[in-house]
Amino acid sequence: MVSCKINGYIIGTVKKCYWTLALLVMVGGLVFSVYALTAAYLSYPIHVSISVHEEQQLVFPAVTICNMSPVKKSAIQEYYLTAASKRRKKRSGITTVILLVFLAAQRS
């Protein structure tokens, strides 16, 4: 039993030394890589050139407004006109006025 403890202690010490050495080598490699990359980055010269030009006349860009609605305007108008003729007697006066305003707005 005594020899196992001593043997275990020796193996534990060797493992600790191995991992400490491995860690120090890796940290050294990291420091070297960071230094080399920083030196390479800073070795390039920096040139900055700024010039200001004033335009006398600005050209307004062409603007196109597209209707992305999948519903056709003519289909809506046809539906409301057909529905209006079928239900004319069933609806109140305010509904007819709203429908006429909607159709007038769609035509213009």
Secondary structure as a PSIPRED ss2 file (coil, helix, strand):
# PSIPRED VFORMAT (PSIPRED V4.0)

   1 M C   1.000  0.000  0.000
   2 V H   0.000  1.000  0.000
   3 S H   0.000  1.000  0.000
   4 C H   0.000  1.000  0.000
   5 K H   0.000  1.000  0.000
   6 I H   0.000  1.000  0.000
   7 N H   0.000  1.000  0.000
   8 G H   0.000  1.000  0.000
   9 Y H   0.000  1.000  0.000
  10 I H   0.000  1.000  0.000
  11 I H   0.000  1.000  0.000
  12 G H   0.000  1.000  0.000
  13 T H   0.000  1.000  0.000
  14 V H   0.000  1.000  0.000
  15 K H   0.000  1.000  0.000
  16 K H   0.000  1.000  0.000
  17 C H   0.000  1.000  0.000
  18 Y H   0.000  1.000  0.000
  19 W H   0.000  1.000  0.000
  20 T H   0.000  1.000  0.000
  21 L H   0.000  1.000  0.000
  22 A H   0.000  1.000  0.000
  23 L H   0.000  1.000  0.000
  24 L H   0.000  1.000  0.000
  25 V H   0.000  1.000  0.000
  26 M H   0.000  1.000  0.000
  27 V H   0.000  1.000  0.000
  28 G H   0.000  1.000  0.000
  29 G H   0.000  1.000  0.000
  30 L H   0.000  1.000  0.000
  31 V H   0.000  1.000  0.000
  32 F H   0.000  1.000  0.000
  33 S H   0.000  1.000  0.000
  34 V H   0.000  1.000  0.000
  35 Y H   0.000  1.000  0.000
  36 A H   0.000  1.000  0.000
  37 L H   0.000  1.000  0.000
  38 T H   0.000  1.000  0.000
  39 A H   0.000  1.000  0.000
  40 A H   0.000  1.000  0.000
  41 Y H   0.000  1.000  0.000
  42 L H   0.000  1.000  0.000
  43 S C   1.000  0.000  0.000
  44 Y C   1.000  0.000  0.000
  45 P C   1.000  0.000  0.000
  46 I C   1.000  0.000  0.000
  47 H C   1.000  0.000  0.000
  48 V C   1.000  0.000  0.000
  49 S C   1.000  0.000  0.000
  50 I C   1.000  0.000  0.000
  51 S C   1.000  0.000  0.000
  52 V C   1.000  0.000  0.000
  53 H C   1.000  0.000  0.000
  54 E C   1.000  0.000  0.000
  55 E C   1.000  0.000  0.000
  56 Q C   1.000  0.000  0.000
  57 Q C   1.000  0.000  0.000
  58 L C   1.000  0.000  0.000
  59 V C   1.000  0.000  0.000
  60 F C   1.000  0.000  0.000
  61 P C   1.000  0.000  0.000
  62 A C   1.000  0.000  0.000
  63 V C   1.000  0.000  0.000
  64 T C   1.000  0.000  0.000
  65 I C   1.000  0.000  0.000
  66 C C   1.000  0.000  0.000
  67 N C   1.000  0.000  0.000
  68 M C   1.000  0.000  0.000
  69 S C   1.000  0.000  0.000
  70 P C   1.000  0.000  0.000
  71 V C   1.000  0.000  0.000
  72 K C   1.000  0.000  0.000
  73 K H   0.000  1.000  0.000
  74 S H   0.000  1.000  0.000
  75 A H   0.000  1.000  0.000
  76 I H   0.000  1.000  0.000
  77 Q H   0.000  1.000  0.000
  78 E H   0.000  1.000  0.000
  79 Y H   0.000  1.000  0.000
  80 Y H   0.000  1.000  0.000
  81 L H   0.000  1.000  0.000
  82 T H   0.000  1.000  0.000
  83 A H   0.000  1.000  0.000
  84 A H   0.000  1.000  0.000
  85 S H   0.000  1.000  0.000
  86 K H   0.000  1.000  0.000
  87 R C   1.000  0.000  0.000
  88 R C   1.000  0.000  0.000
  89 K C   1.000  0.000  0.000
  90 K C   1.000  0.000  0.000
  91 R C   1.000  0.000  0.000
  92 S C   1.000  0.000  0.000
  93 G H   0.000  1.000  0.000
  94 I H   0.000  1.000  0.000
  95 T H   0.000  1.000  0.000
  96 T H   0.000  1.000  0.000
  97 V H   0.000  1.000  0.000
  98 I H   0.000  1.000  0.000
  99 L H   0.000  1.000  0.000
 100 L H   0.000  1.000  0.000
 101 V H   0.000  1.000  0.000
 102 F H   0.000  1.000  0.000
 103 L H   0.000  1.000  0.000
 104 A H   0.000  1.000  0.000
 105 A H   0.000  1.000  0.000
 106 Q H   0.000  1.000  0.000
 107 R H   0.000  1.000  0.000
 108 S C   1.000  0.000  0.000
